[in-house]
């Protein structure tokens, strides 16, 4: 709470940022008329709904931020509990991961912003906690996990990635069972659901103008500072095609250019060296995050840690990175901050395992 109070004091109260206006307008429509705006804003529906509760109570921006801070406190406690469940009798990794989650300035600051990131960051941590309960989960634990995954999917357009990571970890667990009936049944369900999944993906991409950002060579949305220039004219998809087909067409006809674009976005996403950052901000990323990435990657091979949890944590980060590579990054850490918790958890698990001689 001290860290959040410090950011609240530093920002001089609830912080109104670039996208705050549309969320608050949406929330006011829900609170006053029960009106849920269609289109692109519907992909963020959980946050305006959350805001509308506080507006309805007459508590305004301060109520919204107080709610975000309270949920962030629960998420912090859940993160600690989730890591402890993975390392019973060894609290070191849980303490370190929680300390990094609390102390990292680009995580806690979002709790005083009127943006979706606060809820999304907290829901990722809460989903991790609920996932760790699945090792010996009851029906109530399954219901809790599914509820949190649904809420996370409604928080942001890319929120589905947490549920997808959980699903991939579950599929891996089924594949490794001696009796593979459940594994084959799950594959059959995926095949049958493929048309629905295709429609869902098209729906998610429908309001994003990816071809425009591809043509402009943007690594950071609406930024001219870092760009990729095409050596030859780009072969653009014909009009009338769906969003997914457009991306596939562009990839097939401009593979080298798109490859450079995607690698550039990946560098921007993970490097913490964005052109807007101060020298101190960049140094913090290099000195802390870069070693954390290396430790986290090595943690995925820790056999002493429950494999589905390792799969889930790695999946959340890798899927977010893939989404950024296919779309475009933002000028700040709004896309990285929500998944830093999984990096800190994995890195802490590896570091403590190394110090305690438990590499296997």
N, C-alpha and C positions, 0 to 999 in steps of 0.2 A: 504493500500500500504506500510505503514511503516513496518508492520510485514513481508510482503513478501520481502521487500528490505533487512531487517535484515537477513533473511534466505539466501538470495542470497549472501550477504556479508560473512556470516558464512561458506557457502559451497564453497566460492571463485569462484562463477560463476555457470553456469549450471552443475548439478551433474550427472555424468555417473555412473549408478548403475548396478546391476547384469544382469538385462534383457534388458538394454538399447541397447546393441549391435544388438540384433535381430530386435528390432523395427526400429532402424536407418538403418539397412541393407534393411529391407522391404521398408522403406520410400524412400530410394535411388532408389530402383527398380521401385517404382511407379513414382518418379520424373523424372527418366532418360528414362525409357522405357514404362511406363504405365503398368508395370507388377504387378499383384496382386497374391502374393504367395498363393497356396492352402494349405490345411491341417490345422494344429493347429493354425498357425499364423493368418489365416483368421478370427478366432474368436475375434481378437483384431483389426479388419481392420480399424476402425475409427481413432485410434491413429496414425498408420503409415501414413494414408492418411492426417491427420492433420499435421504431421511432414513434409510430402512431399511438402506441400504448401510453407513452410518456406525454405526448401532446394531449391525448384524451384526458389524462389525469391533471392537466394544467401545469406540469412540471417543466415543460419546455426543454431547452438545450441542456440545462444542468441535470435534469432527470435522465436524459438520454446518456450523457457521459457517466453519471453515477451508475446507471445500469450496466454500461459497458465495463466500467471498472470492477463492478461486483462479479460479473461473469468472467472477467480476466483473472480475478482472484481464485475463482473456482477452477478455472483452467490450469492455473499454476499449480494448485494443490493436486489436481488430477494428473498433471505431467509427472510430478514427483511420485505419486502412487503407482502410476503405470510403469515407470522404470524400476521402482522397488519390486514390483511383481515379477519383473523379468530377472532380477538379481536378488533373490531372497537372502537375507542375512548379510548383504553387502550394500550399505547405503551410499557409498562414495559416488557411484555413477549418477544416482538419482539427485544427490545434492549438487553435483557439478552441473548437470543438465539444467536443473531448476535455476541455479545461480546465473548461468548464461542466459536463460530465457528472461529472467528478471532484469539483468544488468544490461542486456544488449539494447542500446538506445533506439534503434530503428524498429523495435518490436513494441515496447511499452508506450512509446509516444502516440501510437495510433489509438490508444484508449481515450484520448482527449480530442481526437478528430471526429468530425461528423461524417465519417466515411464507413464503408462496409468492412474495411480491413480489420478493425478491432474484433467484430463478431467472427470473421473468417479465421483469424489467428487462434481465437479461443476455441472455436469448434474443431479445428484440426487437432489441437491438443486434447480436447475432450474425446474426440473420436479415437485417438491413439489409446487413451486410458480405457475406453470401452472395449477396444479390440483386444487389449491384453487380458481382459476378463474371459475371452472365448476359449482359453486353454482348458478350463474346466467350467465352461459357461452353462448356466441354467436357461430356461425359457425366458426368464425376466432379463437376463444379460443379453440375450439375442435381440429382444425387443428394444432394449436401450440402445444397442449398437445401431440397429436399423433406423431408429428415430434420429440419432445424432448424424448418421450418414445422410439422411433425407434433409435435415436442417442445413447441413453443410452444403448440399447440392443446391439449396434454394438461396444461399447467402450470396453467391457470385456465379456468373456463367460457367466458370471453370471449377466450381465446387464439386462437380460430379467426379473429379479425379480422385477424391478421397475414397468414395465408394468403389471406384474402379480399382484402386490399389488394394482395397480390402478383398474385392472379388478375385483379383489375380493371386493374392496370397492364399485365398481359400482354394482356388483351382490347383495351385501347386501342392497344397496339403492333400487334396484328393488324389492327385496324380501319384503321390508317393506312398499311398496306402497299398497294402498287399492285395486287397480286393478292389478292383478298379471299376466296379459297377457304377458307383456314384460319379466317378470321373467321366465315364462314357456318357452317363445321363446328362451331366452338366454340359458336355460338348454338344450333345444333341439339342439341348435347350438353346444354346447359343446359336446354333445353325438355324433353328426355327425362329429365333427372335431377330435374326440378322436384318430382315426388312424393316422392323420397328427401330432397331438401332441405327440403321442408315437414315431413316426419316428424322430421328432425334438429333443426329449429328448435323444434318442439313438445317434443321430448325435452329440449333445453337449457333451456326455460322451465318444464318440468313441476314442478320443485321450488322455483320462485320464486312467492311469493304477491303478484303485482303488483297485483291488485285491492285488496288490503288497504292497500298503500302509497298507491295512488291515492285510495282513500276517505279515508285519513288526511291526504292532502295533503302528504305528506312530501317535502321537498327534500333532507334528510339523514336517513339511515336511523335510525329510532327516536329522532329528535330533535324536541323540541317548540319549539325556538327559532325556526326558520324554517319556515313552512308556508303553503300556499295554501288559502284557505277557499272552499268552493263557495257561490255566491250562491243557487242553487236545488238541490233534491234531485237527486242523481245517478241517472242511468238505468244500472243495473248489468246485465251480461249474464246470461242465464238459466243455471241450473245445468246441468252436463253437457257444456258446450262445451269445446273444446280451448284451450290457453293462447294460441295465436296468434289464434284467432277471438275470444277474450275481449277481447284488446287492440284488435282491429279494431272490434268491437262498441262498446266503450267510447269509442273515438276518434270513431266515426260519430255516437254519441248524446250525447257531451259534448265537442264540439270546442273550445269556448272555454276550458273549465276545463282540459282536457288540454293545450291550447296554453300556457296560463299555467304549468302544472305543468312542462312540458318546458323552457320558457324559463328558469324559475326554477332548474331543475337544471343547465342549461347555464351559467348565471351562477355558481352555486356551484362547478361543476366547474372553470371556467377562471379565475375571478376571483382566487383565492387570498385571499379575504376572509372565510373561515369564522369563525363567532362564537367558536370555541374558540381561535383563534390570538392570539398576542401582537401588539402594535403593530409590533414589529420584524419579525415574521414576515410580516405583511401588507405592510409597507413594502417588504420584499425582493421580494415578488411583483409589486407595482405598479411598482417601479423597474427590475426585470430582466425578469420574465416578460411583462408587458404589451407593452413594446417588442419582445421576442422574438417574440410572436405576430404583431405587425404585420410584422416583417421576414420571418418564415416565410411568411406569406400572400403577400407580394410575391415571395418566392423561387420560388413555384410557376410563375411566368411567366419564369423565367430560361432563355432558349433555349440558353445556353452549357452548361447542365447537362443531362445525359442525361434525356430526358423520362420514361421508365419509372421512374427513380429518384425523380423529383419526384412522380410519381403515387403511387408506393408510400409515400413518406414522408407525404404529405398524407393518403392513404387511411388509414394507421394511426391518425393523430390524429383524423380526422373520424369514423371508424367507432367509435372508443372514446367520443367525445363523444356519438354517436347512441345507443350502448348505455346510457350513463349517463342520457341524457334519457328513454329508454324504461323504465329500471329505477329506480334511486335511487342517489345518491352516498353516500359514507361521510363520517364526521366529519373524517378526516385526508386524506392525499394518496395513499392506496393505489390509487386508480384513475387519478390524474393522473401520478404518478411513473413508471410503466412507459412512458409515451409522451412524456415530456419529452425523451428523447434525440432523437426525430425533430424536435421543435421546435427544439432547439439546433442540429441539423445544418442545417436549412433556414435558420434565422436567420443562422448563421455563413456559409453560402454567399452569402446576399444581402448581408450587411455587407461581406464581403471583395470581392465583385464590385463593389460601389459604390465602395469605396476604391481599387480597381485600375482603375476605369473600364471594367469588362466587364459591362455591363448586358444585352447581347444574348445 
